[in-house]
Amino acid sequence: MRSILKLFVVIGQILFVVSTASAAKLVLPNGWQAMSPRDEIRPAFTFESSGGPKQTGSFVITHDQREGLDGWIQKSFPVKGTEWYRFTAARKLTDVALPRRSALVRVLWQDDAGKMVSATVPPEQVAEMGHTPTAEPEHPVDGPTDESGWTTVHGWYRAPAAATRAIVELHLQWAPNGRVEWSDIDFAKTSPPPSRKVRLATIHHRPGGKSPRQNCEEYAPLIAEAAAKKADLVVLGETVPYANVGKKPHETAEPVPGPTTDYFGGLAKQHHLHIVVSLYERDQHLVYNVAALIGPDGQLIGKYRKVCLPHGEVENGVAPGHDYPVFDTKIGKIGMMICYDGFFPEVARELSNRGAEVIAWPVWGCNPLLAKARAAENHVFVVSSTYTDPKNRWMISAVFDQTGKPIAQAEAWDTVAIAEVELTRPYIGPWNLGDFRSMIERHRPVTTSK
């Protein structure tokens, strides 16, 4: 019996050596190379000449049943520093449990010696950091999937000034029994993407509480001021019709759309801007704390129902929401959260996972460190509007940038704070952080909790 087992071991070792030697001799077309960190975790590589959605050929990476296999194909493309380049590829998966982590693409910037180069960032950012960050790998995103299972993976990048070549890597990692096909791969010079400068505004006002309607009307001159400052998005406070009127949530609750969204819709249309306002919504027997996004045509674009509820709302019969909608608007992808949501990283992360570039945050009060964290950990802009006096050193009405820094803050009651931001340009972080927003989807952990 032992001799038979030894024979199987020897055969297995021979097959491993043969397969490794074969892989080392594998020649792929068009200058592509098969790569792996170590031979012992190397997957199988093949090329199918008639594969791909256009039958022009596809590179295939296949894993066996073992955990932790890791391999990719790569090719070097010449580039000119500061020029723009567009990457696209078609990808088809079989038995890959987590595509976002396992079937990714990386674009690495190098000089003629094959060394990493510095990132090209604004001089003021270098001055603030005290150093020039490195140009870390780019991570193209997954696009639509067609009926045949082919997903478009794409990205649009500006080469760092010192870069002379881009190494494009197409991966399959950590996918036992998985298989990926890569086809129709293109990396070519392109024109710059159109600029998307957006002016984000917050209003720092505490409603007087004389009536739900008057609470709303108090914002009219402040919204007009924001419009005069050319705001594209204005964020108002939490549960505006309810604030300080001395009623219970269900006593001020109304349909959405309804009277309050109609009123602010009129202001949005008059000033041609987007407005986010929070109110209590009634839907049959349920009451929700809702943030409503209204477009410059005065129409309701969508709503978010507050997911995380503090004791006071639970005790008053308010129901939690369950979804994290993100709305694709003319100015960018907007998500919303409300007050207590900010104490929990999951809400902002779920909005970021769905593509939010800006998170509007009506918030009665919160730890301002959490506002900074929600922006920094997701590399999104956060716009808060609070009822807390800045003198209390608690929550502030502000626009937070992708690093968590408040770049515009209302210092007094009945004021508007506004900041112009560029949504097209990624923020390149210090040292080796790179464009962290692009890395989140590929690197964030797998969670099993509900």
C-alpha positions in Angstrom: 0.0 0.0 0.0 2.8 2.4 0.9 4.6 1.6 -2.3 1.5 2.5 -4.3 1.1 5.8 -2.4 4.8 6.6 -3.1 4.2 5.9 -6.7 1.3 8.4 -6.8 3.5 11.0 -5.1 6.3 10.5 -7.6 3.8 10.7 -10.5 2.3 13.9 -9.1 5.8 15.5 -8.8 6.6 14.5 -12.3 3.4 16.0 -13.7 4.0 19.2 -11.7 7.5 19.6 -13.2 6.2 18.8 -16.7 3.3 21.3 -16.4 5.7 23.9 -15.0 8.2 23.4 -17.8 5.4 23.5 -20.4 4.0 26.7 -18.9 7.5 28.3 -19.0 7.7 27.5 -22.7 4.2 28.7 -23.5 4.3 31.4 -26.2 1.2 33.6 -26.5 0.5 35.8 -29.6 0.9 39.5 -30.1 3.6 39.9 -27.4 1.5 38.8 -24.5 3.1 36.8 -21.6 1.8 34.4 -19.0 2.8 35.3 -15.5 2.5 34.1 -11.9 4.1 35.1 -8.6 5.3 31.5 -8.1 5.2 28.3 -10.1 3.5 26.4 -7.3 0.4 28.7 -7.5 0.6 29.1 -11.3 -2.7 28.4 -13.2 -3.0 27.0 -16.7 -2.8 29.3 -19.7 -4.1 28.7 -23.2 -5.0 30.7 -26.3 -8.2 29.9 -28.3 -7.7 31.3 -31.8 -11.5 31.6 -32.5 -12.5 32.6 -29.0 -14.1 35.9 -27.9 -17.3 37.7 -28.8 -15.9 38.6 -32.2 -14.2 35.2 -32.6 -10.8 37.0 -33.0 -9.2 34.9 -30.3 -9.2 34.8 -26.5 -6.7 34.2 -23.7 -7.8 31.6 -21.2 -6.7 31.2 -17.6 -8.0 28.2 -15.7 -7.6 27.2 -12.1 -7.8 23.7 -10.6 -9.5 22.9 -7.3 -6.7 24.3 -5.1 -7.1 27.5 -3.2 -4.9 30.6 -3.8 -3.8 30.1 -7.4 -2.8 33.4 -9.1 -1.9 34.2 -12.6 -2.2 36.8 -15.4 -1.3 37.7 -18.9 0.5 40.9 -19.5 1.8 43.1 -22.3 3.9 46.4 -22.5 2.5 49.3 -24.4 4.5 52.5 -25.2 3.0 55.7 -23.8 3.8 59.4 -23.7 3.7 61.2 -20.4 0.6 63.4 -19.7 -1.3 61.9 -22.6 -4.6 60.2 -22.2 -5.2 56.5 -22.8 -8.3 54.3 -23.0 -8.3 50.6 -22.0 -11.1 48.1 -23.0 -11.4 44.4 -22.9 -14.1 41.7 -23.0 -14.2 39.2 -20.2 -16.1 35.9 -19.8 -16.2 33.9 -16.5 -17.0 30.4 -15.6 -17.4 29.3 -11.9 -15.7 32.5 -10.5 -17.4 33.3 -7.2 -16.3 36.8 -6.8 -15.4 38.5 -10.1 -14.6 41.9 -8.6 -11.6 40.4 -6.7 -10.6 37.5 -8.9 -11.0 38.7 -12.5 -9.4 42.2 -12.4 -7.2 44.3 -14.7 -4.3 46.4 -13.6 -2.4 49.1 -15.6 1.1 49.8 -14.3 3.1 52.9 -15.2 6.9 52.5 -15.7 9.9 54.3 -17.2 12.4 52.8 -19.7 14.2 50.9 -17.0 11.0 49.2 -15.9 10.8 51.2 -12.6 7.8 52.8 -11.0 7.3 56.5 -11.6 6.0 59.4 -9.6 2.3 60.4 -10.0 1.5 63.7 -11.6 -0.5 65.7 -9.1 -1.2 69.4 -8.5 1.8 71.3 -7.0 -0.3 72.4 -4.0 -1.0 68.7 -3.2 2.8 68.0 -3.2 3.3 71.0 -0.9 0.6 69.8 1.4 1.9 66.2 1.5 5.6 67.1 1.7 6.4 64.6 -1.0 5.3 63.4 -4.5 3.3 60.2 -4.4 4.0 57.2 -6.5 1.9 56.3 -9.5 0.2 53.1 -8.3 -1.6 50.6 -10.6 -4.8 51.7 -12.1 -7.9 49.4 -11.8 -10.3 49.5 -14.8 -13.9 48.9 -13.8 -16.5 46.4 -14.8 -19.1 47.6 -17.3 -22.2 45.9 -18.8 -22.5 42.2 -19.5 -24.1 41.0 -22.7 -26.5 38.1 -23.2 -23.5 35.8 -24.0 -21.8 36.5 -20.7 -19.1 38.9 -22.0 -18.4 41.8 -19.7 -16.8 45.0 -20.9 -13.9 46.1 -18.6 -12.7 49.6 -19.2 -10.8 52.6 -17.9 -9.6 56.1 -19.0 -6.3 57.3 -17.7 -3.7 60.1 -18.0 -0.1 58.7 -18.1 2.2 60.2 -15.4 4.7 62.7 -16.8 7.7 60.3 -16.4 6.0 57.2 -17.8 7.2 55.7 -21.1 5.3 52.4 -21.0 2.1 50.9 -19.5 2.1 47.3 -18.4 -1.4 45.9 -18.8 -2.2 42.8 -16.7 -5.4 40.7 -17.0 -5.8 38.4 -14.0 -7.5 35.4 -12.5 -6.7 34.9 -8.9 -8.2 33.0 -5.9 -10.9 31.2 -7.9 -10.8 27.4 -7.3 -12.1 25.6 -10.4 -12.6 29.0 -12.1 -12.0 30.0 -15.7 -11.7 33.4 -17.4 -11.5 34.4 -21.1 -10.0 37.7 -22.1 -10.6 39.0 -25.6 -10.8 42.2 -27.7 -8.1 43.9 -25.7 -7.2 47.4 -26.6 -5.0 50.1 -25.0 -4.7 53.2 -27.1 -4.2 57.0 -27.0 -7.5 58.9 -26.6 -8.8 62.4 -26.0 -9.2 63.7 -22.4 -12.6 63.0 -20.7 -14.8 66.1 -20.5 -14.4 68.1 -17.3 -17.1 67.6 -14.7 -16.8 70.6 -12.3 -19.7 70.7 -9.8 -20.5 73.3 -7.2 -21.7 71.7 -4.0 -23.5 73.8 -1.4 -24.8 73.3 2.1 -27.2 75.5 4.0 -26.7 76.0 7.8 -30.1 77.0 9.1 -32.2 75.9 12.1 -35.9 76.1 11.3 -38.0 78.2 13.7 -40.7 75.5 14.2 -43.8 77.7 13.7 -45.3 75.2 11.3 -44.1 72.5 8.9 -44.8 74.8 5.9 -43.0 77.8 7.4 -40.0 75.6 8.2 -39.8 74.9 4.4 -40.3 78.5 3.4 -37.5 79.7 5.6 -35.0 78.0 3.2 -36.2 80.0 0.2 -33.9 83.0 0.5 -30.9 80.8 1.3 -31.5 78.6 -1.7 -31.7 81.7 -3.8 -28.3 82.8 -2.4 -26.9 79.4 -3.2 -28.2 79.8 -6.8 -26.6 83.2 -7.0 -23.3 81.5 -6.2 -24.0 79.1 -9.0 -24.6 76.0 -6.9 -25.4 72.8 -8.7 -26.5 70.8 -5.6 -27.9 72.3 -2.3 -28.2 70.1 0.8 -30.8 71.1 3.5 -31.3 69.8 7.0 -32.9 66.7 8.5 -36.7 66.3 8.6 -37.2 69.9 7.8 -41.1 70.1 8.2 -40.8 68.3 11.5 -37.9 70.3 13.1 -38.8 72.1 16.3 -42.6 72.2 15.6 -43.3 70.1 18.7 -45.1 67.2 16.9 -44.4 63.5 16.6 -43.0 62.1 13.4 -46.2 60.6 12.2 -48.0 63.9 12.8 -45.9 65.6 10.1 -45.4 62.6 7.8 -46.6 63.0 4.2 -46.4 61.2 0.9 -43.3 61.5 -1.3 -43.8 63.0 -3.7 -46.1 65.3 -1.8 -46.5 68.9 -0.5 -42.9 69.3 0.7 -41.2 67.9 -2.4 -43.6 69.9 -4.5 -42.6 73.1 -2.7 -38.9 72.5 -3.0 -39.4 71.3 -6.6 -40.7 74.7 -7.4 -37.6 76.3 -6.0 -35.3 73.8 -7.7 -36.9 74.6 -11.1 -36.9 78.3 -10.4 -33.2 78.3 -9.7 -32.3 75.4 -11.9 -30.4 73.3 -9.4 -30.6 70.1 -7.4 -31.9 70.0 -3.8 -31.7 67.3 -1.2 -34.2 67.7 1.7 -35.1 65.3 4.5 -38.7 64.8 5.8 -40.9 62.2 7.4 -42.7 60.1 4.7 -46.0 58.2 5.2 -46.4 55.1 3.1 -49.7 53.4 4.2 -49.2 52.4 7.9 -45.5 53.1 7.9 -43.5 56.3 8.6 -39.9 56.7 7.2 -37.2 59.3 7.6 -36.5 60.1 3.9 -34.0 62.2 2.0 -35.5 63.3 -1.3 -33.4 64.3 -4.3 -35.1 66.9 -6.6 -33.8 67.8 -10.0 -33.5 71.2 -11.7 -36.7 70.5 -13.6 -38.5 70.4 -10.3 -39.2 66.7 -10.4 -38.4 64.1 -7.8 -35.4 62.1 -9.0 -35.5 59.6 -6.1 -35.5 59.1 -2.4 -33.5 57.2 0.3 -35.1 55.9 3.5 -32.9 56.1 6.5 -31.5 52.7 7.4 -30.0 53.3 10.8 -32.5 54.5 13.4 -31.6 55.9 16.9 -33.7 55.1 19.9 -35.9 58.2 19.6 -37.1 57.3 16.1 -37.7 53.7 17.0 -39.7 54.6 20.1 -41.8 56.9 17.9 -42.7 54.1 15.4 -40.4 55.1 12.6 -39.5 52.2 10.3 -36.1 51.6 8.8 -35.3 51.6 5.1 -33.4 48.7 3.5 -32.0 50.0 0.2 -29.0 52.2 -0.8 -30.0 53.8 -4.1 -27.6 55.9 -6.1 -28.9 58.3 -8.7 -27.2 59.1 -11.9 -27.8 62.8 -12.5 -26.6 65.5 -14.9 -23.9 66.5 -12.4 -22.8 63.1 -11.3 -23.8 60.0 -9.2 -25.5 61.1 -6.0 -26.2 59.0 -2.9 -27.9 60.1 0.3 -27.7 59.2 4.0 -29.4 60.7 7.0 -28.0 61.7 10.4 -27.5 58.4 12.5 -26.4 56.6 9.3 -23.1 58.4 9.6 -22.2 56.6 12.8 -22.0 53.3 10.8 -19.4 52.8 8.0 -21.7 50.4 6.1 -24.2 53.0 4.8 -21.6 55.2 3.1 -19.7 52.1 1.9 -22.9 50.6 0.3 -23.5 53.9 -1.5 -19.9 54.0 -2.6 -20.1 50.4 -3.8 -23.0 51.5 -6.0 -21.0 54.3 -7.6 -21.8 57.4 -5.5 -19.4 60.3 -6.2 -21.2 62.7 -3.8 -23.1 61.7 -0.7 -25.6 64.3 0.5 -26.1 64.1 4.3 -28.9 65.9 6.1 -27.8 65.5 9.8 -29.2 66.8 13.0 -26.0 66.1 14.8 -23.0 63.8 14.7 -19.3 63.4 15.5 -17.5 65.5 12.9 -14.7 62.9 12.9 -17.1 60.4 11.4 -18.0 62.9 8.6 -14.3 63.0 7.8 -14.0 59.2 8.0 -17.0 58.5 5.7 -15.5 60.8 3.0 -11.9 59.6 3.4 -12.6 55.8 3.6 -14.7 55.9 0.4 -12.9 58.8 -1.4 -16.1 60.6 -2.1 -17.4 64.1 -1.5 -19.7 64.4 1.5 -22.1 67.4 1.9 -23.5 67.8 5.4 -26.3 70.2 6.6 -26.8 70.2 10.4 -28.7 72.0 13.1 -25.7 72.0 15.5 -24.1 75.3 16.4 -20.4 75.3 15.3 -19.6 76.7 18.7 -20.5 73.4 20.3 -17.6 71.7 18.4 -19.9 69.0 17.3 -21.3 68.4 13.8 -20.7 71.1 11.1 -22.4 72.1 7.9 -19.7 71.6 5.3 -18.4 70.1 2.1 -15.8 67.4 2.8 -13.4 66.4 0.0 -12.1 62.9 -0.8 -9.5 63.1 1.9 -12.1 64.0 4.6 -11.0 67.6 4.8 -13.8 70.3 5.0 -13.1 72.5 2.0 -16.1 74.8 2.7 -17.8 75.3 6.0 -20.7 77.4 7.3 -19.4 79.3 10.3 -22.7 81.0 11.3 -26.4 80.5 11.2 -28.3 81.3 8.0 -25.2 81.0 5.8 -24.4 79.1 2.6 -21.1 77.2 2.2 -20.1 76.2 -1.3 -17.1 74.4 -3.0 -16.3 73.7 -6.6 -15.0 70.2 -7.1 -13.8 68.2 -10.2 -15.4 64.8 -10.3 -13.4 63.6 -13.3 -10.0 63.9 -11.7 -9.2 61.1 -9.1 -7.5 62.0 -5.9 -4.0 60.4 -5.8 -3.2 59.6 -2.2 0.1 59.9 -0.3 3.0 57.5 -0.6 1.6 54.3 -2.1 -2.1 54.8 -1.6 -2.7 55.9 -5.3 -6.3 56.3 -6.6 -7.8 54.5 -3.6 -11.3 54.9 -4.9 -10.5 52.7 -7.9 -8.9 50.1 -5.6 -11.8 49.8 -3.1 -13.9 47.5 -5.3 -11.0 45.2 -6.1 -9.5 45.1 -2.6 -12.3 45.4 -0.1 -12.8 42.2 1.9 -15.5 39.5 1.4 -18.1 39.8 4.1 -20.4 37.1 5.3 -22.6 39.0 7.8 -26.0 40.2 6.8 
